[in-house]
Amino acid sequence: MDIAAALKLADDLVFVQTGKRLDYVQQAILRGTLKKRTYTQIAKEVYSSSSHVRNVGSELWKILSEGLGENITKASLKPILEKGTFYNYQSAIVENITGETVTVNNKLNICYKKAHESRESPKTPQNPQPTAKQPRIDLGDAPEILTFYDRTSQLTTLENWILASRTRLIAILGLAGSGKSAIALQLIPQIQHQFDCIIWRSLRNSPPLSALQTDLIKFCRGGAPVPALPVPALPVPALPVPALPVPALPVPALPVPALPVPALPVPAPEEEGATTGGLPLQYLRSHRCLIVLDDVQTIFSSQQLAGNYKPGYENYGTFFKQIAESCHNSCMILLSWEKPREIAALESQQKSCQTLQLNGLGESARELFTEKGFAESEKWSELIELYRGNPFWLNTAAAAIQDLFNGKISDFLSYDSLVLGDLEYLLDKHFQRLSDTEKQVMSWLANQNKAVEISKKPALLELSPSEFLKAVESLRRRLLIEKVQKGDRTLFQLQPAIAEYIKERIK
């Protein structure tokens, strides 16, 4: 039996058992198992961690085992296929047998009525079963993610917002390396069958809004070219020619009447190029689209307060606002280092716009050290806290520990200052975007030994109270300042790695 046939049969069996189709990860596990690949190899293909793939695989084998009455495991799948149990199952599904259940080889006992009804015409009124969509997907701009660590609660939140609450605009915010792209890529297989088309585009090169929208329209139309607006032909009236007298006289200059210029028709709000500046709402209403825009921070100006658009990019703000406020069935996800101002205003007013701030992994980051074979597990929590569980930051620290300290975390932690290594280059990108007032506030916070209140402006800062508060608010939108709640007091501080970086810069 070839792989395609095996996947089809497994999909049927899982649907009979659970009412759901195989998702992207389950398909990859079956395909990889039949090709004798390890869980680690399969995990790389689906941008996930080996432990997550192993857990999904374990649940999948359990479902198949219950359905077939055989003990299905990763090792036994292929022999059972060759034995023909899956083939017998296929025969039971395909044959038109009357009755509620079918028994095969005295082992397989399935609810045939449920399986049969799922294949009836959509016009059949009796309990129609949902069928899995096959969306058109373009992840051409998505990065390659080799490892994904546990974000179960955040994935559940995103799934609920999109599928249950029908949230139209979602911002996933986080510092560089926090895993914004990874969680979005992990989310797509879980919800892809709820959409007609899914597209991922990066704004890293700051495309004008018109270029982005033309690209999105082309994809929504299935690759067809975007039609141009019709330009009406201008009527040219005939010029009156007066009769000339017969005698040879000087020819008088003839008056040339002005040509009337008709007004061009203005497209209605639902037509091409309206309201959303090129992404017509009828596409988002007639098709359920999932649009992921990565690197959104690149359309904001550097050295200004957070959320200020580059000159010529202000129409992006109107675009995002219209996506949230207009009535349609689609969803747009923004991945960014900083929060757009429109998001800050919209999320407080309506549920059509939500923000997920992606913080560190917490104790689930211990999986990273397990995979790298680190000892001294009693030191892992301290290391996670210092780097706030940021996956990329922890991987950078782990590389330094292996290279410079022979894998000894205690030696790494014995240094008086936090070792930044390659992380310094990444933090440079954040620092270069700051305004002068933000840099002053960052320098002040970096020299505080503990979290501080901001009820009064620090005397040593040459800023007005208004400038000070605006800078703090902007740094919060950039996720560069942590808020700490102690009783009824709200305090602010920098993450240890960021504080160390700032101290190094102002020496």
VOGU-341518 format. One record per residue (C-alpha): residue in one letter; x, y, z. Coordinates in steps of 0.001 Angstrom, whole numbers, plus 500000, padded with zeros to 6 digits. Layout:
% VOGU-341518
AXYZ/...
***
This chain:
% VOGU-341518
M500000500000500000/D501424503399499033/I501678506337501413/A498799508301499852/A496419505360500252/A497556504781503839/L496974508462504696/K493496508339503166/L492548505254505170/A493971506635508404/D492098509892507796/D488829507951507370/L489410505955510537/V490301509003512630/F487195510772511294/V484988507822512285/Q486540507705515758/T486705511441516512/G484654513328513926/K487840515205512927/R490225514859510013/L493968514320510271/D495738517610510861/Y499045518659509335/V501184517264512151/Q499371513901512242/Q499797513544508478/A503508514307508793/I503868511689511561/L502212508981509445/R504189509924506367/G507457510063508291/T506764506755510072/L506214504970506763/K509496506451505532/K511243505180508702/R512019508664509985/T512542509477513652/Y510357511847515657/T513216514354515640/Q513358514303511831/I509572514661511584/A509634517550514082/K512017519521511849/E509627519146508918/V506690520630510857/Y508711523280512748/S507950521730516116/S509763520118519018/S510379516381519069/S508515516061522368/H505392517712520931/V505483515456517861/R505993512429520102/N502922513376522168/V500778513880519062/G502023510561517704/S501169508761520933/E497598510067520803/L497316509158517122/W498439505549517717/K495858505296520510/I493037506442518198/L494092504022515456/S494466501185517955/E490954501684519331/G489504501778515841/L491302498738514436/G491411496596517536/E495163496267516988/N498022497622519081/I499273500353516737/T502656501885517516/K505271503702515493/A507101500399515057/S504050498257514252/L502271500554511801/K503967499328508633/P503647495575509407/I499934496016510175/L499488497829506877/E501201494975505076/K498992492462506934/G495941494058505346/T493969495270508376/F493722498767506890/Y492606497266503577/N489786495416505314/Y488809498653506977/Q488693500360503585/S486398497648502240/A484036498107505167/I483821501820504515/V483403501595500757/E480831498781500581/N477215499834500938/I476296497592503864/T473009498098505703/G473105498481509462/E474528500534512257/T477870498784512664/V480322496686510676/T482638494061512117/V485823493135510278/N487948490121511228/N486077490010514539/K488155493012515572/L487150496212513829/N483821497517515093/I482911500920513678/C479814503050513470/Y479189502659509762/K476188504961509693/K478337507888510836/A481006507178508242/H478438506671505485/E476507509850506251/S479706511887506098/R479983510972502429/E476398511805501464/S475496514780499346/P475565518158501127/K471855518436500278/T471006515500502577/P469165517038505546/Q469797514241508079/N472679515301510381/P475231516339507726/Q478815515873508916/P481395518650508420/T483930518021505694/A487529519133505866/K488419522104503680/Q491507522103501526/P492610525733501769/R495019527372499370/I498124528150501408/D501061530414500585/L503702530513503328/G506422531721500984/D507567534513503309/A507410532444506508/P510761531741508213/E512057528235508798/I511439527266512428/L513341524157513475/T512093523930517055/F508876524844518826/Y508553524792522594/D505349524440524558/R502912527337524123/T499717525382524755/S497800528097526618/Q498694530807524099/L497733528562521168/T494389527842522835/T493789531568523338/L494543532351519696/E492359529500518468/N489435530680520619/W489789534268519422/I489825533238515769/L487294530394515676/A484919531127518572/S485037534922518923/R485654535603515213/T488282538221516059/R489215540052512870/L492541541661513848/I495113540104516202/A498535541481517143/I501128539028518468/L503790541161520127/G507180540140521452/L510862541027521506/A513117539563518835/G513573535846519454/S510464535411521613/G508818533024519136/K506130535119517385/S506656533448514014/A506964530020515611/I503605530217517397/A501863531545514273/L503284528677512211/Q502219526200514897/L498718527687514931/I498093527380511189/P497841523539511033/Q495360523608513913/I492921525979512206/Q493729525735508500/H490616523711507608/Q488447526603508825/F489784528866506054/D489551529062502277/C492982530612501859/I495976531370504077/I498779533723503123/W501933534814505000/R503745537981503987/S506725539735505565/L507003543521505677/R510764543339506248/N511420545359503082/S508694547912503943/P506483547430500854/P504035550266500104/L500483549370501093/S499348549387497452/A501957546742496534/L500989544541499464/Q497293544788498666/T497841543978494995/D499701540849496088/L496912539883498506/I494188540445495908/K496044538299493373/F496278535465495883/C492615535805496900/R491637535619493229/G493590532413492784/G496545533988491005/A494481535868488424/P495673539370487522/V494066542284489330/P491658544036486952/A492200547707486268/L489408550199486815/P487603550974483517/V488476554387482074/P485571555829480068/A486286557245476635/L485945561017476518/P483494562258473871/V485078564609471324/P482469566978469897/A482763568014466265/L484027571565465769/P481627573860463858/V483218575019460579/P481782578362459400/A481243578909455679/L484008581088454161/P483167583883451689/V484218583352448095/P486434586465447741/A490024585895448801/L490014587582452118/P492170587049455211/V491011583896456980/P489735584794460469/A490949582740463422/L488381580117464294/P487321579873467979/V488063576464469528/P485346575544472012/A486479573932475289/L485821570184475430/P483581569094478293/V485398566648480588/P482968564182482131/A483518563202485759/L485015559720486181/P482795557316488154/V483851556899491756/P483834553231492847/A481314552328495528/P482692551281498929/E482356547593498012/E484127547912494642/E487733547395493636/G490115549757495354/A487602551136497856/T487751551650501634/T490732549339502184/G492787551025499480/G492930548000497160/L491904545026499279/P488148544944498590/L485991543753501415/Q484010541399499193/Y487041539072499090/L487218538993502869/R483469538418503106/S482968535842500369/H486103533903501362/R487380533184504866/C490988534313504616/L493788534170507172/I496447536808506486/V499662536851508535/L501842539972508275/D505301539511509809/D507937542167510700/V505291544886511057/Q507717547029513077/T509616547851509865/I506885550255508697/F507305552362511862/S509796555213512103/S513010554784514077/Q514153557316516681/Q510561558344517377/L508055557164519952/A506541553740519266/G503799553390516675/N504675556357514450/Y504563555311510798/K507271556131508297/P506362558974505922/G504144557533503207/Y503095554531505307/E500356556191507361/N497703554457505217/Y498662551172506915/G497036552539510080/T493762553142508213/F494067549684506653/F494435547925510034/K491562549944511493/Q489250548981508621/I490144545295508941/A489051545405512592/E485932547531512184/S484454546221508904/C482109543246508842/H483737540181507221/N484668536555507958/S488443536799507670/C491278537344510139/M494558539249509987/I497453538501512363/L500210541093512866/L503609540005514221/S505576542934515598/W508131544194518104/E505899547134518946/K502175547777519122/P500523549888516412/R498616552831517859/E495401551692516176/I495597548379518047/A495990550141521393/A492824552155520749/L490727549374519181/E491362546573521661/S489858548584524508/Q486639549182522572/Q485685545946520855/K486405542228520707/S487135542361516976/C490725543327517900/Q492944541511520404/T496607541559521471/L498706538623522635/Q501937539648524327/L504367536770523974/N506422536530527137/G509053533935528006/L508584530175528042/G508889529870531810/E509717526427533152/S508821524788529834/A512156526187528609/R513815523354530556/E513072521210527506/L515716523237525664/F518428522243528131/T517264518632528106/E517654518479524332/K521166519935524602/G522132517408527245/F522993519967529934/A523623518771533483/E523161520870536658/S519376520910536315/E519166522816539623/K520688525817537784/W518275525808534848/S515600527906536551/E518113530654537372/L519265530768533768/I515679530869532506/E514871533765534856/L517931535797533798/Y516989535540530115/R513253535698530853/G512597532439529034/N513165533996525596/P513855530961523329/F516432532678521133/W518196534341524051/L518417531025525900/N519772529282522819/T522380532037522500/A523374531594526160/A523457527788525738/A525823528133522781/A528175530295524884/I527993527828527786/Q528935524931525526/D531650526828523651/L533304528754526499/F532485526792529655/N532362523209528413/G528663523003529222/K529031524042532898/I526176526417533729/S527581527194537198/D530788528571535661/F528738530703533266/L526646532093536122/S529701532817538289/Y530530535931536251/D529678539224537964/S527901540529534870/L525478538761532563/V527139537349529453/L525418538693526337/G527595537368523518/D525737537332520180/L522649538671521933/E524218542144521889/Y523771542376518105/L520070541584518416/L519499544148521182/D521267546753519031/K518365546545516579/H515897547384519341/F518040550189520795/Q518570551890517420/R514805552378517079/L514504554397520306/S513943558141520549/D516325560273522628/T513797560558525471/E513348556765525556/K517115556267525731/Q517303558593528731/V514601556646530565/M516270553334529695/S519605554549531044/W517940555674534275/L516141552327534745/A519303550338533997/N520998551947537006/Q518200551142539465/N518842548184541752/K515174547257541955/A511798547970540383/V510753551619540789/E507596553742540760/I507000556423538153/S504463558512540074/K507031561308540065/K509527562164537354/P513139561471538455/A514869564789539214/L518039563833537350/L516222563387534021/E516104566556531924/L512598565796530702/S509242567368531420/P506735565174533270/S504788564801530017/E507875563741528050/F508805561278530781/L505394559564530838/K505188559443527043/A508609557784526913/V507584555191529526/E504369554440527651/S506285554087524382/L508813551711525952/R505929549631527282/R504534549382523749/R507951548195522643/L507910545587525466/L511254546896526749/I509973547696530262/E508448545150532634/K505552546090534904/V505626544572538397/Q502591544635540676/K503301544665544420/G500073544998546346/D498446548222545176/R501765549580543872/T502767549433540196/L506508549287539637/F508672549197536508/Q512019547606535682/L514215546310532852/Q514889542675532106/P518377541654533327/A519764541117529805/I518465544498528606/A519764546274531718/E523213544732531188/Y523177545786527541/I522307549402528436/K525053549568531078/E527607548366528528/R526502551051526053/I526711554005528486/K530141553166529940/
***
